[in-house]
Amino acid sequence: QQHGGRGTTPSASLQRTTPPMESKLGKFREVYESAVAKLEGIDRLRAEFDKIWRAVEKSGESNERLRRKAAELETEVLLHSEKVARTKSDQDSQLHYKKTLQEAIEANLRRMDEQRRMHREQQDTVKGLREHIGELHANLEHGS
């Protein structure tokens, strides 16, 4: 049988082309294996890159959450600082009011002590006058 118009049989044609075909197949296999190895290397590189990229994204998300939480905490601290300042101011006002009241009470106690002293002096004076009046009555009654 003729194959391809050359007057040779297919097996003879195969025998003639087999060594060069094996060589071409061998080269193709080498190129193929090299390409597969490179692709596997690229796939590993891509997998590592994807893993690193996901870590970077998670890190960015974590940083954003931390930034928001820090802002919330800062706001909370400022609110508490204002409350503490108001409370301190209120306490200072209360201490001043307490001191003013204490001074007023002490002043009233001093006046009360002074009034008691004056009242005792007046009682002593009235007692002395009564005794003197009693003596004068006695002298009038005895002298008359």
BAVOKE-772771 format. One record per atom (N, C-alpha, C): residue number from 0; residue in three letters; z, x, y. Coordinates in nm, 4 decimals, always signed. Layout:
PT num residu       up     east    north
PT NUM    ALA        Z        X        Y
...
//
This chain:
PT num residu       up     east    north
PT   0    GLN  +0.0000  +0.0844  -0.1186
PT   0    GLN  +0.0000  +0.0000  +0.0000
PT   0    GLN  +0.0000  +0.0876  +0.1231
PT   1    GLN  -0.0585  +0.0318  +0.2192
PT   1    GLN  -0.0642  +0.1051  +0.3445
PT   1    GLN  +0.0364  +0.0463  +0.4403
PT   2    HIS  +0.0926  +0.1322  +0.5190
PT   2    HIS  +0.1936  +0.0837  +0.6126
PT   2    HIS  +0.1602  +0.1397  +0.7484
PT   3    GLY  +0.1462  +0.0531  +0.8368
PT   3    GLY  +0.1248  +0.0936  +0.9743
PT   3    GLY  -0.0110  +0.1568  +0.9958
PT   4    GLY  -0.1036  +0.1402  +0.9030
PT   4    GLY  -0.2381  +0.1891  +0.9231
PT   4    GLY  -0.2521  +0.3382  +0.9014
PT   5    ARG  -0.1576  +0.4037  +0.8438
PT   5    ARG  -0.1657  +0.5460  +0.8267
PT   5    ARG  -0.2045  +0.5836  +0.6851
PT   6    GLY  -0.2040  +0.4930  +0.5981
PT   6    GLY  -0.2421  +0.5200  +0.4608
PT   6    GLY  -0.1309  +0.5776  +0.3788
PT   7    THR  -0.0079  +0.5501  +0.4165
PT   7    THR  +0.1052  +0.6003  +0.3385
PT   7    THR  +0.1891  +0.4847  +0.2930
PT   8    THR  +0.2686  +0.5066  +0.1929
PT   8    THR  +0.3567  +0.4022  +0.1419
PT   8    THR  +0.4834  +0.4020  +0.2248
PT   9    PRO  +0.5528  +0.2902  +0.2227
PT   9    PRO  +0.6749  +0.2840  +0.3028
PT   9    PRO  +0.7756  +0.3886  +0.2578
PT  10    SER  +0.7913  +0.4106  +0.1315
PT  10    SER  +0.8907  +0.5075  +0.0871
PT  10    SER  +0.8498  +0.6478  +0.1277
PT  11    ALA  +0.7198  +0.6760  +0.1231
PT  11    ALA  +0.6744  +0.8076  +0.1657
PT  11    ALA  +0.6984  +0.8219  +0.3154
PT  12    SER  +0.6743  +0.7157  +0.3867
PT  12    SER  +0.6970  +0.7185  +0.5302
PT  12    SER  +0.8447  +0.7391  +0.5580
PT  13    LEU  +0.9292  +0.6753  +0.4810
PT  13    LEU  +1.0726  +0.6878  +0.4978
PT  13    LEU  +1.1165  +0.8286  +0.4687
PT  14    GLN  +1.0582  +0.8858  +0.3651
PT  14    GLN  +1.0972  +1.0205  +0.3292
PT  14    GLN  +1.0587  +1.1174  +0.4397
PT  15    ARG  +0.9426  +1.0925  +0.4992
PT  15    ARG  +0.9005  +1.1824  +0.6048
PT  15    ARG  +0.9897  +1.1665  +0.7284
PT  16    THR  +1.0364  +1.0453  +0.7592
PT  16    THR  +1.1129  +1.0213  +0.8815
PT  16    THR  +1.2630  +1.0269  +0.8589
PT  17    THR  +1.3055  +1.0377  +0.7371
PT  17    THR  +1.4486  +1.0332  +0.7107
PT  17    THR  +1.5236  +1.1487  +0.7754
PT  18    PRO  +1.4843  +1.2730  +0.7578
PT  18    PRO  +1.5631  +1.3773  +0.8217
PT  18    PRO  +1.5690  +1.3628  +0.9732
PT  19    PRO  +1.4555  +1.3355  +1.0405
PT  19    PRO  +1.4698  +1.3175  +1.1839
PT  19    PRO  +1.5520  +1.1930  +1.2161
PT  20    MET  +1.5449  +1.0865  +1.1382
PT  20    MET  +1.6203  +0.9632  +1.1615
PT  20    MET  +1.7689  +0.9911  +1.1418
PT  21    GLU  +1.8008  +1.0658  +1.0391
PT  21    GLU  +1.9412  +1.1009  +1.0165
PT  21    GLU  +1.9930  +1.1814  +1.1345
PT  22    SER  +1.9114  +1.2678  +1.1826
PT  22    SER  +1.9503  +1.3477  +1.2978
PT  22    SER  +1.9722  +1.2578  +1.4192
PT  23    LYS  +1.8771  +1.1624  +1.4390
PT  23    LYS  +1.8917  +1.0695  +1.5509
PT  23    LYS  +2.0130  +0.9806  +1.5304
PT  24    LEU  +2.0328  +0.9329  +1.4084
PT  24    LEU  +2.1501  +0.8486  +1.3799
PT  24    LEU  +2.2780  +0.9280  +1.3992
PT  25    GLY  +2.2757  +1.0523  +1.3550
PT  25    GLY  +2.3940  +1.1379  +1.3732
PT  25    GLY  +2.4254  +1.1570  +1.5204
PT  26    LYS  +2.3200  +1.1816  +1.5998
PT  26    LYS  +2.3405  +1.1974  +1.7445
PT  26    LYS  +2.3887  +1.0669  +1.8050
PT  27    PHE  +2.3264  +0.9547  +1.7599
PT  27    PHE  +2.3686  +0.8233  +1.8092
PT  27    PHE  +2.5149  +0.7990  +1.7750
PT  28    ARG  +2.5532  +0.8341  +1.6486
PT  28    ARG  +2.6912  +0.8152  +1.6062
PT  28    ARG  +2.7827  +0.8994  +1.6946
PT  29    GLU  +2.7462  +1.0236  +1.7242
PT  29    GLU  +2.8279  +1.1096  +1.8098
PT  29    GLU  +2.8435  +1.0484  +1.9493
PT  30    VAL  +2.7316  +1.0047  +2.0059
PT  30    VAL  +2.7352  +0.9427  +2.1388
PT  30    VAL  +2.8196  +0.8164  +2.1344
PT  31    TYR  +2.7965  +0.7369  +2.0286
PT  31    TYR  +2.8714  +0.6118  +2.0129
PT  31    TYR  +3.0208  +0.6408  +2.0026
PT  32    GLU  +3.0593  +0.7330  +1.9147
PT  32    GLU  +3.2011  +0.7661  +1.8967
PT  32    GLU  +3.2603  +0.8242  +2.0251
PT  33    SER  +3.1827  +0.9059  +2.0943
PT  33    SER  +3.2292  +0.9604  +2.2214
PT  33    SER  +3.2516  +0.8479  +2.3225
PT  34    ALA  +3.1538  +0.7552  +2.3270
PT  34    ALA  +3.1662  +0.6420  +2.4198
PT  34    ALA  +3.2857  +0.5554  +2.3832
PT  35    VAL  +3.3027  +0.5292  +2.2505
PT  35    VAL  +3.4172  +0.4487  +2.2061
PT  35    VAL  +3.5471  +0.5191  +2.2415
PT  36    ALA  +3.5521  +0.6515  +2.2194
PT  36    ALA  +3.6722  +0.7273  +2.2530
PT  36    ALA  +3.7009  +0.7176  +2.4028
PT  37    LYS  +3.5937  +0.7305  +2.4839
PT  37    LYS  +3.6118  +0.7183  +2.6291
PT  37    LYS  +3.6576  +0.5780  +2.6655
PT  38    LEU  +3.5963  +0.4779  +2.6006
PT  38    LEU  +3.6370  +0.3396  +2.6286
PT  38    LEU  +3.7813  +0.3160  +2.5864
PT  39    GLU  +3.8184  +0.3717  +2.4699
PT  39    GLU  +3.9575  +0.3571  +2.4263
PT  39    GLU  +4.0494  +0.4248  +2.5262
PT  40    GLY  +4.0048  +0.5431  +2.5730
PT  40    GLY  +4.0834  +0.6123  +2.6760
PT  40    GLY  +4.0897  +0.5292  +2.8028
PT  41    ILE  +3.9774  +0.4702  +2.8395
PT  41    ILE  +3.9736  +0.3840  +2.9586
PT  41    ILE  +4.0599  +0.2609  +2.9360
PT  42    ASP  +4.0541  +0.2050  +2.8142
PT  42    ASP  +4.1380  +0.0879  +2.7853
PT  42    ASP  +4.2852  +0.1238  +2.7957
PT  43    ARG  +4.3222  +0.2418  +2.7421
PT  43    ARG  +4.4627  +0.2851  +2.7541
PT  43    ARG  +4.4977  +0.3069  +2.9004
PT  44    LEU  +4.4045  +0.3702  +2.9738
PT  44    LEU  +4.4262  +0.3925  +3.1168
PT  44    LEU  +4.4374  +0.2595  +3.1902
PT  45    ARG  +4.3485  +0.1655  +3.1560
PT  45    ARG  +4.3515  +0.0330  +3.2179
PT  45    ARG  +4.4830  -0.0371  +3.1848
PT  46    ALA  +4.5271  -0.0257  +3.0581
PT  46    ALA  +4.6542  -0.0888  +3.0191
PT  46    ALA  +4.7703  -0.0280  +3.0975
PT  47    GLU  +4.7708  +0.1049  +3.1106
PT  47    GLU  +4.8758  +0.1705  +3.1882
PT  47    GLU  +4.8683  +0.1286  +3.3350
PT  48    PHE  +4.7461  +0.1268  +3.3884
PT  48    PHE  +4.7279  +0.0848  +3.5266
PT  48    PHE  +4.7768  -0.0581  +3.5471
PT  49    ASP  +4.7387  -0.1479  +3.4522
PT  49    ASP  +4.7838  -0.2873  +3.4627
PT  49    ASP  +4.9349  -0.2955  +3.4569
PT  50    LYS  +4.9971  -0.2152  +3.3697
PT  50    LYS  +5.1435  -0.2161  +3.3580
PT  50    LYS  +5.2062  -0.1678  +3.4894
PT  51    ILE  +5.1508  -0.0592  +3.5432
PT  51    ILE  +5.2026  -0.0060  +3.6701
PT  51    ILE  +5.1803  -0.1072  +3.7821
PT  52    TRP  +5.0629  -0.1699  +3.7840
PT  52    TRP  +5.0328  -0.2693  +3.8881
PT  52    TRP  +5.1306  -0.3866  +3.8814
PT  53    ARG  +5.1591  -0.4354  +3.7594
PT  53    ARG  +5.2563  -0.5452  +3.7456
PT  53    ARG  +5.3939  -0.5012  +3.7944
PT  54    ALA  +5.4293  -0.3748  +3.7637
PT  54    ALA  +5.5584  -0.3231  +3.8114
PT  54    ALA  +5.5613  -0.3169  +3.9642
PT  55    VAL  +5.4495  -0.2744  +4.0247
PT  55    VAL  +5.4418  -0.2688  +4.1715
PT  55    VAL  +5.4529  -0.4091  +4.2297
PT  56    GLU  +5.3826  -0.5064  +4.1678
PT  56    GLU  +5.3910  -0.6443  +4.2177
PT  56    GLU  +5.5333  -0.6967  +4.2067
PT  57    LYS  +5.5972  -0.6722  +4.0893
PT  57    LYS  +5.7361  -0.7184  +4.0721
PT  57    LYS  +5.8269  -0.6499  +4.1728
PT  58    SER  +5.8035  -0.5212  +4.1956
PT  58    SER  +5.8833  -0.4482  +4.2934
PT  58    SER  +5.8651  -0.5080  +4.4322
PT  59    GLY  +5.7407  -0.5416  +4.4663
PT  59    GLY  +5.7153  -0.6048  +4.5959
PT  59    GLY  +5.7848  -0.7393  +4.6069
PT  60    GLU  +5.7803  -0.8165  +4.4990
PT  60    GLU  +5.8472  -0.9469  +4.4986
PT  60    GLU  +5.9981  -0.9278  +4.5115
PT  61    SER  +6.0510  -0.8276  +4.4382
PT  61    SER  +6.1945  -0.8000  +4.4476
PT  61    SER  +6.2317  -0.7568  +4.5884
PT  62    ASN  +6.1498  -0.6718  +4.6470
PT  62    ASN  +6.1768  -0.6276  +4.7847
PT  62    ASN  +6.1750  -0.7459  +4.8805
PT  63    GLU  +6.0825  -0.8370  +4.8612
PT  63    GLU  +6.0751  -0.9556  +4.9477
PT  63    GLU  +6.2001  -1.0420  +4.9301
PT  64    ARG  +6.2419  -1.0616  +4.8035
PT  64    ARG  +6.3650  -1.1396  +4.7792
PT  64    ARG  +6.4847  -1.0699  +4.8429
PT  65    LEU  +6.4919  -0.9382  +4.8278
PT  65    LEU  +6.6025  -0.8633  +4.8878
PT  65    LEU  +6.6003  -0.8729  +5.0395
PT  66    ARG  +6.4797  -0.8666  +5.0993
PT  66    ARG  +6.4681  -0.8779  +5.2441
PT  66    ARG  +6.5164  -1.0145  +5.2914
PT  67    ARG  +6.4743  -1.1200  +5.2174
PT  67    ARG  +6.5183  -1.2557  +5.2550
PT  67    ARG  +6.6699  -1.2691  +5.2391
PT  68    LYS  +6.7243  -1.2168  +5.1286
PT  68    LYS  +6.8680  -1.2258  +5.1039
PT  68    LYS  +6.9444  -1.1480  +5.2108
PT  69    ALA  +6.8920  -1.0296  +5.2481
PT  69    ALA  +6.9564  -0.9502  +5.3531
PT  69    ALA  +6.9565  -1.0270  +5.4857
PT  70    ALA  +6.8459  -1.0947  +5.5154
PT  70    ALA  +6.8392  -1.1738  +5.6391
PT  70    ALA  +6.9396  -1.2886  +5.6342
PT  71    GLU  +6.9505  -1.3541  +5.5170
PT  71    GLU  +7.0486  -1.4630  +5.5023
PT  71    GLU  +7.1894  -1.4095  +5.5205
PT  72    LEU  +7.2190  -1.2947  +5.4578
PT  72    LEU  +7.3525  -1.2366  +5.4689
PT  72    LEU  +7.3826  -1.1942  +5.6126
PT  73    GLU  +7.2812  -1.1406  +5.6805
PT  73    GLU  +7.2999  -1.1009  +5.8200
PT  73    GLU  +7.3340  -1.2230  +5.9054
PT  74    THR  +7.2609  -1.3327  +5.8826
PT  74    THR  +7.2881  -1.4559  +5.9558
PT  74    THR  +7.4296  -1.5046  +5.9253
PT  75    GLU  +7.4669  -1.5008  +5.7979
PT  75    GLU  +7.6003  -1.5455  +5.7579
PT  75    GLU  +7.7085  -1.4579  +5.8210
PT  76    VAL  +7.6858  -1.3265  +5.8212
PT  76    VAL  +7.7831  -1.2349  +5.8810
PT  76    VAL  +7.7968  -1.2640  +6.0305
PT  77    LEU  +7.6830  -1.2883  +6.0972
PT  77    LEU  +7.6896  -1.3187  +6.2406
PT  77    LEU  +7.7674  -1.4473  +6.2655
PT  78    LEU  +7.7427  -1.5490  +6.1815
PT  78    LEU  +7.8168  -1.6747  +6.1965
PT  78    LEU  +7.9660  -1.6522  +6.1766
PT  79    HIS  +8.0005  -1.5757  +6.0718
PT  79    HIS  +8.1420  -1.5491  +6.0470
PT  79    HIS  +8.2019  -1.4634  +6.1572
PT  80    SER  +8.1230  -1.3712  +6.2109
PT  80    SER  +8.1724  -1.2884  +6.3214
PT  80    SER  +8.2033  -1.3758  +6.4417
PT  81    GLU  +8.1151  -1.4720  +6.4692
PT  81    GLU  +8.1397  -1.5637  +6.5808
PT  81    GLU  +8.2645  -1.6466  +6.5552
PT  82    LYS  +8.2813  -1.6937  +6.4309
PT  82    LYS  +8.4011  -1.7712  +6.3970
PT  82    LYS  +8.5256  -1.6862  +6.4143
PT  83    VAL  +8.5188  -1.5605  +6.3678
PT  83    VAL  +8.6335  -1.4704  +6.3806
PT  83    VAL  +8.6639  -1.4469  +6.5278
PT  84    ALA  +8.5600  -1.4264  +6.6079
PT  84    ALA  +8.5808  -1.4042  +6.7513
PT  84    ALA  +8.6432  -1.5277  +6.8169
PT  85    ARG  +8.5914  -1.6475  +6.7795
PT  85    ARG  +8.6494  -1.7705  +6.8351
PT  85    ARG  +8.7945  -1.7862  +6.7897
PT  86    THR  +8.8201  -1.7583  +6.6633
PT  86    THR  +8.9565  -1.7698  +6.6108
PT  86    THR  +9.0483  -1.6720  +6.6828
PT  87    LYS  +9.0006  -1.5489  +6.7028
PT  87    LYS  +9.0797  -1.4488  +6.7737
PT  87    LYS  +9.1058  -1.4954  +6.9157
PT  88    SER  +9.0027  -1.5488  +6.9794
PT  88    SER  +9.0192  -1.5994  +7.1155
PT  88    SER  +9.1201  -1.7142  +7.1169
PT  89    ASP  +9.1078  -1.8044  +7.0180
PT  89    ASP  +9.2034  -1.9154  +7.0080
PT  89    ASP  +9.3444  -1.8622  +6.9864
PT  90    GLN  +9.3575  -1.7623  +6.9004
PT  90    GLN  +9.4897  -1.7049  +6.8747
PT  90    GLN  +9.5444  -1.6397  +7.0009
PT  91    ASP  +9.4576  -1.5682  +7.0731
PT  91    ASP  +9.5020  -1.5062  +7.1984
PT  91    ASP  +9.5473  -1.6131  +7.2968
PT  92    SER  +9.4709  -1.7234  +7.3051
PT  92    SER  +9.5082  -1.8332  +7.3944
PT  92    SER  +9.6409  -1.8941  +7.3503
PT  93    GLN  +9.6570  -1.9127  +7.2200
PT  93    GLN  +9.7816  -1.9699  +7.1697
PT  93    GLN  +9.8996  -1.8757  +7.1955
PT  94    LEU  +9.8772  -1.7452  +7.1779
PT  94    LEU  +9.9844  -1.6495  +7.2057
PT  94    LEU +10.0218  -1.6518  +7.3540
PT  95    HIS  +9.9212  -1.6598  +7.4401
PT  95    HIS  +9.9476  -1.6679  +7.5844
PT  95    HIS +10.0240  -1.7962  +7.6171
PT  96    TYR  +9.9800  -1.9083  +7.5577
PT  96    TYR +10.0479  -2.0368  +7.5803
PT  96    TYR +10.1917  -2.0302  +7.5292
PT  97    LYS +10.2086  -1.9685  +7.4112
PT  97    LYS +10.3437  -1.9547  +7.3534
PT  97    LYS +10.4312  -1.8699  +7.4451
PT  98    LYS +10.3742  -1.7599  +7.4968
PT  98    LYS +10.4505  -1.6727  +7.5861
PT  98    LYS +10.4887  -1.7484  +7.7137
PT  99    THR +10.3924  -1.8263  +7.7677
PT  99    THR +10.4193  -1.9046  +7.8887
PT  99    THR +10.5301  -2.0066  +7.8623
PT 100    LEU +10.5213  -2.0752  +7.7465
PT 100    LEU +10.6258  -2.1726  +7.7113
PT 100    LEU +10.7603  -2.1049  +7.6935
PT 101    GLN +10.7585  -1.9887  +7.6271
PT 101    GLN +10.8837  -1.9168  +7.6044
PT 101    GLN +10.9460  -1.8747  +7.7373
PT 102    GLU +10.8639  -1.8289  +7.8306
PT 102    GLU +10.9155  -1.7916  +7.9627
PT 102    GLU +10.9716  -1.9135  +8.0349
PT 103    ALA +10.9024  -2.0292  +8.0214
PT 103    ALA +10.9511  -2.1524  +8.0859
PT 103    ALA +11.0830  -2.1949  +8.0231
PT 104    ILE +11.0937  -2.1859  +7.8913
PT 104    ILE +11.2188  -2.2240  +7.8224
PT 104    ILE +11.3323  -2.1328  +7.8674
PT 105    GLU +11.3029  -2.0013  +7.8729
PT 105    GLU +11.4061  -1.9067  +7.9157
PT 105    GLU +11.4495  -1.9343  +8.0599
PT 106    ALA +11.3533  -1.9676  +8.1452
PT 106    ALA +11.3867  -1.9993  +8.2846
PT 106    ALA +11.4737  -2.1251  +8.2894
PT 107    ASN +11.4382  -2.2270  +8.2095
PT 107    ASN +11.5191  -2.3499  +8.2049
PT 107    ASN +11.6592  -2.3215  +8.1501
PT 108    LEU +11.6675  -2.2352  +8.0474
PT 108    LEU +11.8001  -2.2002  +7.9947
PT 108    LEU +11.8843  -2.1292  +8.1000
PT 109    ARG +11.8205  -2.0400  +8.1769
PT 109    ARG +11.8946  -1.9721  +8.2848
PT 109    ARG +11.9430  -2.0732  +8.3888
PT 110    ARG +11.8560  -2.1689  +8.4260
PT 110    ARG +11.8967  -2.2722  +8.5226
PT 110    ARG +12.0101  -2.3573  +8.4646
PT 111    MET +11.9976  -2.3894  +8.3330
PT 111    MET +12.1047  -2.4701  +8.2706
PT 111    MET +12.2361  -2.3924  +8.2699
PT 112    ASP +12.2282  -2.2623  +8.2406
PT 112    ASP +12.3493  -2.1797  +8.2433
PT 112    ASP +12.4072  -2.1761  +8.3850
PT 113    GLU +12.3182  -2.1631  +8.4829
PT 113    GLU +12.3628  -2.1619  +8.6228
PT 113    GLU +12.4258  -2.2970  +8.6602
PT 114    GLN +12.3637  -2.4068  +8.6147
PT 114    GLN +12.4186  -2.5394  +8.6437
PT 114    GLN +12.5541  -2.5578  +8.5748
PT 115    ARG +12.5661  -2.5092  +8.4518
PT 115    ARG +12.6970  -2.5184  +8.3822
PT 115    ARG +12.8034  -2.4384  +8.4572
PT 116    ARG +12.7652  -2.3179  +8.4996
PT 116    ARG +12.8589  -2.2343  +8.5739
PT 116    ARG +12.9009  -2.3058  +8.7031
PT 117    MET +12.7999  -2.3614  +8.7739
PT 117    MET +12.8313  -2.4327  +8.8983
PT 117    MET +12.9165  -2.5565  +8.8688
PT 118    HIS +12.8857  -2.6269  +8.7575
PT 118    HIS +12.9631  -2.7447  +8.7209
PT 118    HIS +13.1081  -2.7065  +8.6913
PT 119    ARG +13.1291  -2.5946  +8.6201
PT 119    ARG +13.2656  -2.5485  +8.5920
PT 119    ARG +13.3385  -2.5132  +8.7229
PT 120    GLU +13.2631  -2.4449  +8.8112
PT 120    GLU +13.3238  -2.4100  +8.9404
PT 120    GLU +13.3608  -2.5359  +9.0173
PT 121    GLN +13.2714  -2.6370  +9.0144
PT 121    GLN +13.3003  -2.7625  +9.0841
PT 121    GLN +13.4205  -2.8312  +9.0200
PT 122    GLN +13.4245  -2.8298  +8.8852
PT 122    GLN +13.5392  -2.8914  +8.8179
PT 122    GLN +13.6678  -2.8178  +8.8536
PT 123    ASP +13.6590  -2.6857  +8.8568
PT 123    ASP +13.7766  -2.6071  +8.8947
PT 123    ASP +13.8177  -2.6385  +9.0395
PT 124    THR +13.7149  -2.6512  +9.1262
PT 124    THR +13.7434  -2.6837  +9.2663
PT 124    THR +13.8045  -2.8221  +9.2749
PT 125    VAL +13.7471  -2.9218  +9.2037
PT 125    VAL +13.8016  -3.0585  +9.2054
PT 125    VAL +13.9433  -3.0573  +9.1489
PT 126    LYS +13.9671  -2.9844  +9.0414
PT 126    LYS +14.1001  -2.9766  +8.9810
PT 126    LYS +14.1993  -2.9147  +9.0803
PT 127    GLY +14.1500  -2.8069  +9.1438
PT 127    GLY +14.2366  -2.7413  +9.2441
PT 127    GLY +14.2659  -2.8354  +9.3594
PT 128    LEU +14.1656  -2.9114  +9.4045
PT 128    LEU +14.1862  -3.0045  +9.5139
PT 128    LEU +14.2802  -3.1168  +9.4720
PT 129    ARG +14.2668  -3.1657  +9.3495
PT 129    ARG +14.3552  -3.2718  +9.2999
PT 129    ARG +14.4998  -3.2216  +9.2949
PT 130    GLU +14.5112  -3.0992  +9.2458
PT 130    GLU +14.6475  -3.0425  +9.2412
PT 130    GLU +14.7040  -3.0289  +9.3831
PT 131    HIS +14.6195  -2.9836  +9.4737
PT 131    HIS +14.6628  -2.9670  +9.6111
PT 131    HIS +14.6971  -3.1024  +9.6727
PT 132    ILE +14.6116  -3.2043  +9.6431
PT 132    ILE +14.6381  -3.3396  +9.6915
PT 132    ILE +14.7691  -3.3908  +9.6296
PT 133    GLY +14.7872  -3.3615  +9.5002
PT 133    GLY +14.9111  -3.4035  +9.4337
PT 133    GLY +15.0329  -3.3400  +9.4992
PT 134    GLU +15.0226  -3.2152  +9.5349
PT 134    GLU +15.1322  -3.1445  +9.6025
PT 134    GLU +15.1556  -3.2050  +9.7419
PT 135    LEU +15.0470  -3.2349  +9.8111
PT 135    LEU +15.0603  -3.2943  +9.9425
PT 135    LEU +15.1272  -3.4319  +9.9334
PT 136    HIS +15.0918  -3.5109  +9.8355
PT 136    HIS +15.1560  -3.6422  +9.8134
PT 136    HIS +15.3033  -3.6224  +9.7800
PT 137    ALA +15.3267  -3.5253  +9.6978
PT 137    ALA +15.4664  -3.5017  +9.6610
PT 137    ALA +15.5463  -3.4580  +9.7836
PT 138    ASN +15.4869  -3.3740  +9.8674
PT 138    ASN +15.5542  -3.3292  +9.9872
PT 138    ASN +15.5731  -3.4448 +10.0851
PT 139    LEU +15.4772  -3.5333 +10.0958
PT 139    LEU +15.4893  -3.6480 +10.1820
PT 139    LEU +15.5986  -3.7418 +10.1329
PT 140    GLU +15.6053  -3.7599 +10.0079
PT 140    GLU +15.7065  -3.8489  +9.9521
PT 140    GLU +15.8449  -3.7869  +9.9615
PT 141    HIS +15.8599  -3.6631  +9.9484
PT 141    HIS +15.9878  -3.5958  +9.9565
PT 141    HIS +16.0278  -3.5695 +10.1027
PT 142    GLY +15.9380  -3.5553 +10.1845
PT 142    GLY +15.9666  -3.5251 +10.3230
PT 142    GLY +15.9828  -3.6509 +10.4081
PT 143    SER +15.9499  -3.7574 +10.3638
PT 143    SER +15.9613  -3.8729 +10.4464
PT 143    SER +16.0920  -3.9376 +10.4384
//
